[in-house]
């Protein structure tokens, strides 16, 4: 049977998900693994997307081993990559995977949920994710969606446990804190491992690359980053995309969002909107951030999304 893969280049088109399905070029064997495991604390591991792989993970994930079980953070863009993560976990412990935390609904963080659900794990997320995992991912794929893609997306395993503001998970004596913070989608979670001073930020954090703002509220996002820097200045941060970082990397990402808002606001004050705002803002943005990953594919859309947001025209996922 042909293997089904999702090849998702970090939502590089802000209003469409680029999918490679039932595709021989995606199925070729690669000597490079889809992710690289990094131990970031005692029995805390980050799985970092490997761009060199023929079948990349397309996002980061991670796991925490406790006294009586394991918590997994995010499940990648395909069941095949999630299964590989489960294999890596099994080489380190035979304890059951008790919890999976989805940091948000985007396909590159949830497509492997079923792999862990089949082992009996509870899938935990902000309450909005249960609806959005299907409706909003289908919307992002847009009118070009194929029947196979639609079937795949509708089959994503939704969270079985929803929460509103925060929930604590326990692996015996080891506490895992899951908190809802706004910014990237309106249904975002961070995962804090207090005994190791580790924060898994999902896509509320990206390192040395541009974010996608398709669902974003940038002022709320900046406020969230301020909060993280205040509460967790001495922590290690595992972003949703990019390498593991420290507080200075969180601050650099916050500065990007702040500069973007300021430049767009200044262009709007000159009576510009839409593509005219992009034309005015892009030179300054490129001078400062042109070296960052995904700049050419995402920067202009970031400007247009921010322009729409500041004009009150931005569409964000509806809360049911």
BAKEBA-318375 format. One record per residue (C-alpha): x, y, z; residue in three letters; chain. Coordinates in pm, 1 decimal. Layout:
BEGIN
<pt <X,Y,Z>,"Ala","A">;
...
***
This chain:
BEGIN
<pt <0.0,0.0,0.0>,"Unk","A">;
<pt <123.1,346.5,-81.5>,"Unk","A">;
<pt <234.6,545.3,219.8>,"Unk","A">;
<pt <58.9,872.6,291.4>,"Unk","A">;
<pt <279.4,1168.9,368.2>,"Unk","A">;
<pt <233.7,1533.9,448.9>,"Unk","A">;
<pt <513.4,1761.8,334.5>,"Unk","A">;
<pt <441.4,2095.9,494.2>,"Unk","A">;
<pt <699.4,2377.0,455.1>,"Unk","A">;
<pt <603.8,2564.7,773.6>,"Unk","A">;
<pt <275.3,2693.8,625.2>,"Unk","A">;
<pt <502.2,2893.4,397.4>,"Unk","A">;
<pt <205.2,3030.5,207.6>,"Unk","A">;
<pt <8.1,3197.3,479.4>,"Unk","A">;
<pt <-336.0,3103.1,351.0>,"Unk","A">;
<pt <-261.3,2761.0,205.2>,"Unk","A">;
<pt <-103.5,2443.2,328.6>,"Unk","A">;
<pt <133.6,2290.4,75.0>,"Unk","A">;
<pt <75.3,1914.5,80.9>,"Unk","A">;
<pt <252.9,1628.2,-94.4>,"Unk","A">;
<pt <19.6,1330.7,-81.6>,"Unk","A">;
<pt <56.1,983.0,-233.6>,"Unk","A">;
<pt <375.2,1111.1,-390.1>,"Unk","A">;
<pt <675.6,904.1,-492.0>,"Unk","A">;
<pt <912.0,1197.1,-437.6>,"Unk","A">;
<pt <797.6,1215.8,-75.4>,"Unk","A">;
<pt <833.5,842.6,-23.4>,"Unk","A">;
<pt <1198.5,805.2,-121.6>,"Unk","A">;
<pt <1430.9,664.1,138.7>,"Unk","A">;
<pt <1656.6,917.6,303.2>,"Unk","A">;
<pt <1971.0,862.9,509.1>,"Unk","A">;
<pt <1872.5,1169.1,706.9>,"Unk","A">;
<pt <1618.1,1124.4,990.6>,"Unk","A">;
<pt <1311.7,1353.9,988.5>,"Unk","A">;
<pt <1412.8,1506.7,1319.9>,"Unk","A">;
<pt <1713.0,1532.8,1548.8>,"Unk","A">;
<pt <1673.8,1447.6,1915.4>,"Unk","A">;
<pt <1833.3,1681.4,2166.4>,"Unk","A">;
<pt <1829.3,1620.5,2538.7>,"Unk","A">;
<pt <1743.5,1957.4,2691.3>,"Unk","A">;
<pt <1701.5,1844.6,3051.9>,"Unk","A">;
<pt <1689.7,1532.9,3270.3>,"Unk","A">;
<pt <1464.8,1295.5,3073.7>,"Unk","A">;
<pt <1339.6,1587.9,2861.0>,"Unk","A">;
<pt <1393.3,1565.5,2486.5>,"Unk","A">;
<pt <1334.2,1803.0,2196.8>,"Unk","A">;
<pt <1276.5,1660.5,1850.0>,"Unk","A">;
<pt <1399.1,1925.9,1606.6>,"Unk","A">;
<pt <1287.3,1925.6,1243.6>,"Unk","A">;
<pt <1565.4,1817.9,1008.1>,"Unk","A">;
<pt <1546.4,2016.0,683.9>,"Unk","A">;
<pt <1798.5,1782.3,517.0>,"Unk","A">;
<pt <1566.7,1482.2,536.5>,"Unk","A">;
<pt <1370.6,1363.3,234.6>,"Unk","A">;
<pt <1075.1,1320.3,470.1>,"Unk","A">;
<pt <1118.2,1607.9,717.2>,"Unk","A">;
<pt <915.3,1647.5,1034.4>,"Unk","A">;
<pt <818.0,2006.4,929.1>,"Unk","A">;
<pt <783.5,2110.7,1293.4>,"Unk","A">;
<pt <939.1,2041.6,1630.8>,"Unk","A">;
<pt <805.6,1811.5,1899.7>,"Unk","A">;
<pt <934.3,1666.6,2225.1>,"Unk","A">;
<pt <872.9,1436.7,2516.9>,"Unk","A">;
<pt <917.0,1420.4,2893.0>,"Unk","A">;
<pt <975.2,1094.8,3081.4>,"Unk","A">;
<pt <844.6,1085.9,3438.4>,"Unk","A">;
<pt <809.7,829.2,3714.8>,"Unk","A">;
<pt <520.3,636.4,3564.5>,"Unk","A">;
<pt <479.2,755.1,3208.8>,"Unk","A">;
<pt <561.3,992.7,2925.5>,"Unk","A">;
<pt <415.5,1320.0,2799.4>,"Unk","A">;
<pt <459.8,1401.0,2430.8>,"Unk","A">;
<pt <442.8,1757.7,2300.4>,"Unk","A">;
<pt <306.1,1777.3,1942.5>,"Unk","A">;
<pt <298.8,1498.6,1684.6>,"Unk","A">;
<pt <443.4,1634.6,1358.7>,"Unk","A">;
<pt <296.2,1656.8,1008.7>,"Unk","A">;
<pt <252.7,1285.4,943.2>,"Unk","A">;
<pt <170.0,960.8,1118.0>,"Unk","A">;
<pt <493.5,810.2,981.1>,"Unk","A">;
<pt <708.7,1069.2,1159.1>,"Unk","A">;
<pt <504.5,1036.7,1478.4>,"Unk","A">;
<pt <558.6,660.7,1469.4>,"Unk","A">;
<pt <930.3,722.0,1442.4>,"Unk","A">;
<pt <915.6,944.8,1749.4>,"Unk","A">;
<pt <730.8,671.0,1938.1>,"Unk","A">;
<pt <1008.4,427.9,1842.7>,"Unk","A">;
<pt <1268.0,670.2,1978.6>,"Unk","A">;
<pt <1071.9,699.7,2303.3>,"Unk","A">;
<pt <1056.6,320.6,2331.1>,"Unk","A">;
<pt <1436.9,298.8,2307.8>,"Unk","A">;
<pt <1457.0,517.0,2619.3>,"Unk","A">;
<pt <1170.6,386.5,2831.6>,"Unk","A">;
<pt <901.6,121.7,2833.8>,"Unk","A">;
<pt <673.1,343.8,3039.0>,"Unk","A">;
<pt <340.9,422.7,2869.7>,"Unk","A">;
<pt <275.2,747.1,2686.7>,"Unk","A">;
<pt <6.9,890.4,2914.7>,"Unk","A">;
<pt <-45.7,1233.5,2759.5>,"Unk","A">;
<pt <-1.2,1413.6,2429.4>,"Unk","A">;
<pt <-24.0,1791.9,2431.7>,"Unk","A">;
<pt <-113.5,1970.4,2107.7>,"Unk","A">;
<pt <24.9,2322.8,2132.6>,"Unk","A">;
<pt <-225.1,2439.5,1865.2>,"Unk","A">;
<pt <-434.4,2302.9,1580.8>,"Unk","A">;
<pt <-208.5,2350.8,1276.2>,"Unk","A">;
<pt <-161.2,2034.6,1073.7>,"Unk","A">;
<pt <217.5,2015.1,1117.5>,"Unk","A">;
<pt <168.6,1973.2,1493.8>,"Unk","A">;
<pt <-126.4,1732.6,1510.1>,"Unk","A">;
<pt <-121.6,1493.0,1214.3>,"Unk","A">;
<pt <38.7,1213.3,1418.6>,"Unk","A">;
<pt <-207.8,1224.1,1708.0>,"Unk","A">;
<pt <-357.3,888.9,1615.0>,"Unk","A">;
<pt <-25.4,709.0,1658.0>,"Unk","A">;
<pt <-22.9,797.5,2026.5>,"Unk","A">;
<pt <-398.0,777.4,2071.4>,"Unk","A">;
<pt <-378.1,415.9,1959.9>,"Unk","A">;
<pt <-144.4,344.8,2253.2>,"Unk","A">;
<pt <-403.5,480.7,2498.5>,"Unk","A">;
<pt <-260.2,830.0,2547.2>,"Unk","A">;
<pt <-495.3,1116.0,2635.0>,"Unk","A">;
<pt <-461.5,1402.3,2388.0>,"Unk","A">;
<pt <-475.8,1737.5,2566.0>,"Unk","A">;
<pt <-518.6,2081.8,2410.7>,"Unk","A">;
<pt <-689.4,2414.4,2455.8>,"Unk","A">;
<pt <-1062.5,2362.6,2415.8>,"Unk","A">;
<pt <-1072.2,2540.5,2077.3>,"Unk","A">;
<pt <-839.2,2287.4,1917.0>,"Unk","A">;
<pt <-1096.0,2006.5,1921.4>,"Unk","A">;
<pt <-1310.2,2193.7,1666.4>,"Unk","A">;
<pt <-1034.2,2370.3,1475.6>,"Unk","A">;
<pt <-824.4,2059.0,1409.9>,"Unk","A">;
<pt <-1071.7,1974.1,1134.1>,"Unk","A">;
<pt <-1257.4,2291.8,1035.2>,"Unk","A">;
<pt <-965.0,2534.1,1034.3>,"Unk","A">;
<pt <-711.9,2297.2,880.8>,"Unk","A">;
<pt <-958.8,2233.8,597.1>,"Unk","A">;
<pt <-996.2,2610.9,556.0>,"Unk","A">;
<pt <-619.2,2661.8,539.1>,"Unk","A">;
<pt <-590.8,2404.6,263.0>,"Unk","A">;
<pt <-825.2,2617.9,56.1>,"Unk","A">;
<pt <-1022.0,2535.7,-257.6>,"Unk","A">;
<pt <-733.7,2338.0,-409.0>,"Unk","A">;
<pt <-783.2,2057.9,-155.2>,"Unk","A">;
<pt <-807.6,1712.1,-311.4>,"Unk","A">;
<pt <-1045.2,1437.6,-196.0>,"Unk","A">;
<pt <-753.1,1244.8,-43.7>,"Unk","A">;
<pt <-637.9,1551.3,148.3>,"Unk","A">;
<pt <-988.8,1613.1,276.1>,"Unk","A">;
<pt <-1022.4,1253.8,395.8>,"Unk","A">;
<pt <-684.2,1272.5,567.6>,"Unk","A">;
<pt <-764.5,1596.2,747.4>,"Unk","A">;
<pt <-1107.1,1479.7,860.2>,"Unk","A">;
<pt <-939.0,1170.5,1005.3>,"Unk","A">;
<pt <-704.1,1365.7,1233.5>,"Unk","A">;
<pt <-755.3,1243.7,1588.7>,"Unk","A">;
<pt <-894.2,1533.7,1790.0>,"Unk","A">;
<pt <-797.7,1608.5,2150.4>,"Unk","A">;
<pt <-982.7,1398.4,2404.8>,"Unk","A">;
<pt <-923.4,1645.1,2689.8>,"Unk","A">;
<pt <-984.7,2018.3,2653.3>,"Unk","A">;
<pt <-895.2,2290.6,2900.0>,"Unk","A">;
<pt <-953.5,2663.1,2924.1>,"Unk","A">;
<pt <-669.3,2842.5,3102.7>,"Unk","A">;
<pt <-431.1,2588.8,3251.8>,"Unk","A">;
<pt <-403.6,2226.4,3351.8>,"Unk","A">;
<pt <-134.5,2037.4,3539.0>,"Unk","A">;
<pt <-38.4,1687.5,3427.7>,"Unk","A">;
<pt <149.5,1446.7,3651.8>,"Unk","A">;
<pt <390.0,1168.4,3566.6>,"Unk","A">;
<pt <415.7,1033.5,3918.9>,"Unk","A">;
<pt <593.6,1309.1,4110.6>,"Unk","A">;
<pt <688.9,1498.9,3795.0>,"Unk","A">;
<pt <462.3,1792.8,3716.4>,"Unk","A">;
<pt <397.5,1918.3,3362.9>,"Unk","A">;
<pt <226.4,2257.9,3340.0>,"Unk","A">;
<pt <11.1,2335.4,3035.7>,"Unk","A">;
<pt <-99.0,2697.7,2998.3>,"Unk","A">;
<pt <-307.2,2880.9,2741.1>,"Unk","A">;
<pt <-147.4,3200.2,2612.6>,"Unk","A">;
<pt <-274.5,3408.3,2318.7>,"Unk","A">;
<pt <-102.8,3515.1,2000.6>,"Unk","A">;
<pt <-42.2,3262.4,1726.3>,"Unk","A">;
<pt <-387.2,3106.9,1680.3>,"Unk","A">;
<pt <-618.1,3185.9,1972.6>,"Unk","A">;
<pt <-588.7,2827.1,2093.3>,"Unk","A">;
<pt <-221.3,2806.8,2185.1>,"Unk","A">;
<pt <-59.8,2618.8,2468.9>,"Unk","A">;
<pt <285.4,2625.0,2618.5>,"Unk","A">;
<pt <423.6,2332.6,2815.7>,"Unk","A">;
<pt <647.6,2404.4,3113.9>,"Unk","A">;
<pt <862.9,2142.8,3287.2>,"Unk","A">;
<pt <934.5,2325.0,3615.3>,"Unk","A">;
<pt <1191.9,2086.3,3759.8>,"Unk","A">;
<pt <1411.8,2127.1,3452.1>,"Unk","A">;
<pt <1332.1,2488.3,3359.6>,"Unk","A">;
<pt <1219.4,2395.1,3009.4>,"Unk","A">;
<pt <944.4,2567.9,2807.1>,"Unk","A">;
<pt <797.2,2407.1,2496.2>,"Unk","A">;
<pt <644.2,2706.9,2321.7>,"Unk","A">;
<pt <479.4,2559.5,2015.0>,"Unk","A">;
<pt <449.9,2821.7,1742.0>,"Unk","A">;
<pt <425.6,3100.6,1995.9>,"Unk","A">;
<pt <802.6,3072.8,1963.1>,"Unk","A">;
<pt <1006.6,3044.7,1644.1>,"Unk","A">;
<pt <1383.5,3076.3,1633.1>,"Unk","A">;
<pt <1575.4,3259.6,1360.2>,"Unk","A">;
<pt <1292.5,3243.3,1110.0>,"Unk","A">;
<pt <974.9,3429.5,1030.3>,"Unk","A">;
<pt <641.4,3313.7,1170.9>,"Unk","A">;
<pt <313.8,3274.8,987.5>,"Unk","A">;
<pt <49.0,3521.0,1100.4>,"Unk","A">;
<pt <-255.7,3374.0,928.1>,"Unk","A">;
<pt <-441.2,3331.3,1261.1>,"Unk","A">;
<pt <-237.5,3572.1,1469.3>,"Unk","A">;
<pt <-315.1,3862.2,1698.9>,"Unk","A">;
<pt <21.3,4031.6,1714.3>,"Unk","A">;
<pt <-25.7,4260.4,2015.6>,"Unk","A">;
<pt <-151.9,3970.2,2224.9>,"Unk","A">;
<pt <144.4,3769.2,2097.4>,"Unk","A">;
<pt <390.2,4039.8,2205.0>,"Unk","A">;
<pt <225.9,4045.4,2548.7>,"Unk","A">;
<pt <267.8,3667.8,2571.1>,"Unk","A">;
<pt <637.2,3692.4,2487.4>,"Unk","A">;
<pt <676.6,3963.4,2753.8>,"Unk","A">;
<pt <515.1,3727.0,3003.5>,"Unk","A">;
<pt <745.8,3441.0,2908.8>,"Unk","A">;
<pt <1049.4,3663.1,2947.7>,"Unk","A">;
<pt <928.8,3779.9,3288.1>,"Unk","A">;
<pt <836.4,3438.8,3426.8>,"Unk","A">;
<pt <1091.9,3216.0,3257.0>,"Unk","A">;
<pt <1398.0,3428.8,3185.7>,"Unk","A">;
<pt <1632.0,3152.1,3302.9>,"Unk","A">;
<pt <1458.8,2872.1,3110.9>,"Unk","A">;
<pt <1551.1,2685.1,2796.1>,"Unk","A">;
<pt <1295.2,2736.6,2518.9>,"Unk","A">;
<pt <1197.5,2474.0,2262.7>,"Unk","A">;
<pt <1023.7,2656.8,1975.6>,"Unk","A">;
<pt <771.0,2515.7,1733.6>,"Unk","A">;
<pt <1019.3,2580.6,1452.4>,"Unk","A">;
<pt <1393.2,2637.9,1467.3>,"Unk","A">;
<pt <1658.9,2537.3,1713.2>,"Unk","A">;
<pt <1643.9,2536.1,2092.1>,"Unk","A">;
<pt <1704.3,2880.9,2239.1>,"Unk","A">;
<pt <1728.8,3101.8,2543.8>,"Unk","A">;
<pt <1560.3,3419.4,2663.8>,"Unk","A">;
<pt <1757.7,3637.9,2422.0>,"Unk","A">;
<pt <1606.5,3443.2,2132.1>,"Unk","A">;
<pt <1256.2,3501.0,2265.0>,"Unk","A">;
<pt <1338.2,3870.5,2294.7>,"Unk","A">;
<pt <1467.5,3879.5,1935.1>,"Unk","A">;
<pt <1145.8,3725.4,1808.5>,"Unk","A">;
<pt <939.3,3972.6,2011.1>,"Unk","A">;
<pt <1141.0,4254.8,1854.2>,"Unk","A">;
<pt <1045.5,4130.0,1507.1>,"Unk","A">;
<pt <674.4,4145.4,1586.8>,"Unk","A">;
<pt <710.3,4488.3,1746.1>,"Unk","A">;
<pt <907.9,4627.3,1450.9>,"Unk","A">;
<pt <658.8,4480.2,1203.5>,"Unk","A">;
<pt <366.0,4647.5,1380.5>,"Unk","A">;
<pt <549.9,4979.1,1400.3>,"Unk","A">;
<pt <646.5,4981.1,1033.0>,"Unk","A">;
<pt <294.1,4891.3,922.5>,"Unk","A">;
<pt <143.6,5154.2,1152.0>,"Unk","A">;
<pt <374.5,5420.4,1006.8>,"Unk","A">;
<pt <279.2,5322.8,651.4>,"Unk","A">;
<pt <-90.0,5333.3,737.3>,"Unk","A">;
<pt <-43.9,5680.2,884.5>,"Unk","A">;
<pt <67.9,5789.3,536.4>,"Unk","A">;
<pt <-265.4,5674.4,397.0>,"Unk","A">;
<pt <-134.4,5348.0,252.7>,"Unk","A">;
<pt <-299.5,5007.5,266.4>,"Unk","A">;
<pt <-261.6,4659.7,120.5>,"Unk","A">;
<pt <16.0,4621.0,-137.6>,"Unk","A">;
<pt <118.3,4984.5,-89.4>,"Unk","A">;
<pt <191.5,4911.3,276.9>,"Unk","A">;
<pt <395.0,4608.6,172.6>,"Unk","A">;
<pt <594.5,4814.9,-76.3>,"Unk","A">;
<pt <669.3,5073.3,193.1>,"Unk","A">;
<pt <758.4,4825.7,466.4>,"Unk","A">;
<pt <948.5,4550.3,287.4>,"Unk","A">;
<pt <1281.3,4734.0,231.8>,"Unk","A">;
<pt <1326.1,4808.6,603.4>,"Unk","A">;
<pt <1208.2,4462.4,697.8>,"Unk","A">;
<pt <1447.3,4298.3,452.6>,"Unk","A">;
<pt <1741.6,4503.6,571.9>,"Unk","A">;
<pt <1690.6,4380.0,926.7>,"Unk","A">;
<pt <1551.2,4029.1,875.3>,"Unk","A">;
<pt <1629.2,3927.6,517.5>,"Unk","A">;
<pt <1875.7,3664.1,639.7>,"Unk","A">;
<pt <1608.8,3477.8,832.0>,"Unk","A">;
<pt <1462.3,3151.9,710.1>,"Unk","A">;
<pt <1139.1,3183.2,507.9>,"Unk","A">;
<pt <1180.1,3559.9,466.2>,"Unk","A">;
<pt <1122.5,3557.6,89.6>,"Unk","A">;
<pt <816.9,3335.2,115.6>,"Unk","A">;
<pt <648.3,3483.9,420.8>,"Unk","A">;
<pt <755.6,3845.4,486.6>,"Unk","A">;
<pt <515.2,4016.7,247.9>,"Unk","A">;
<pt <224.5,3809.8,376.6>,"Unk","A">;
<pt <323.2,3904.5,732.6>,"Unk","A">;
<pt <292.4,4270.1,631.8>,"Unk","A">;
<pt <-46.2,4218.9,466.0>,"Unk","A">;
<pt <-180.7,4019.2,761.2>,"Unk","A">;
<pt <-64.2,4287.6,1003.5>,"Unk","A">;
<pt <-217.2,4560.7,788.6>,"Unk","A">;
<pt <-549.7,4376.0,795.2>,"Unk","A">;
<pt <-523.4,4320.3,1169.3>,"Unk","A">;
<pt <-455.3,4685.2,1248.7>,"Unk","A">;
<pt <-743.6,4789.5,1022.7>,"Unk","A">;
<pt <-976.6,4546.0,1201.8>,"Unk","A">;
<pt <-1021.3,4330.0,889.6>,"Unk","A">;
<pt <-821.2,4030.2,1009.0>,"Unk","A">;
<pt <-1003.5,3699.3,1012.4>,"Unk","A">;
<pt <-923.6,3482.3,1315.2>,"Unk","A">;
<pt <-1061.6,3134.6,1389.8>,"Unk","A">;
<pt <-1416.1,3156.0,1530.1>,"Unk","A">;
<pt <-1474.6,3025.5,1881.7>,"Unk","A">;
<pt <-1779.6,2799.6,1907.3>,"Unk","A">;
***
